[in-house]
Amino acid sequence: MTSSFEIHSENCLMCDRQVMRKIAELQGVFGADVNYAKNVIHVQHTDEVTKEELQVLLNDLGLFNETQDCKI
């Protein structure tokens, strides 16, 4: 299944790699595509992980923040 989320963050390439790595660590996630131009992320996953769990992780990673300072 695929879950899509509207995001509000402009990450750099290094941050994007970190985000993708963290998402991939979740049991049941087998892919993700981030499109910053369209402000959307699509996460491919099994039913082992819920959309709510993904949303919490994406929020923790700062993808729903309007502004974010790159710390890398």
N, C-alpha and C positions, 0 to 999 in steps of 0.2 A: 504494500500500500504506500501511497505518497501523501504526506502532509505538507501543506504550504503555509507560510507565515509571511505577513507583511513586516518588513524590517525598516528601521529608521537609523541606520548607522552607516558611516563611511569609513571603513577600515582600510588600512594599507595592505599590501600584498603579504607582508609578514604576519599581520594580525589575521588575515584570511586563512593562512595556513594553520595557525593555532586554533582558530574556530573549527576548521574542518577536522583537525586531529581530535579535538574534544568531542565533537559530534560522533565521530567514528568509534570512539571508545565505548559508547553506549551499546549494551547487548541488544541485538536486534536491528541495529542500523547498518545498512549496507551501501549507502550512498547519499550524497547531498550535492546540490547545485545552488550556488549563491549568485544572484544577479543584482548587483548594486545599482545598475542603471534603472532597473524596474522596481527596486526595493523589495525583493522577494527572495525567499529561500525555499527550496523544495527538498524535503528529506524523504528518502526511500527507506522503509523499515517494515519489519514484521509486526505482528500484534503483541510481541514481547515488550514493546515500548509504546506507551500511549502518547497521544498528541499533547496531553497536559504535561507529561514528563519532558517532552521535547521543548515545550514552551518555557518551562522553568529553566532548563539548561540554556536556551537561547537568551533568556532574560539575564541569567547570571553572566553570560558571555558579553552582554552589553549590546546585543543586536536590536533592542527595542529603544535604545537611548537616542535622543535627537543629536546630542554631541558626545564625543568620546575622544579623549586624548590618547594617542598611541604611546604606549610605555615601552615599546620594543626598540 
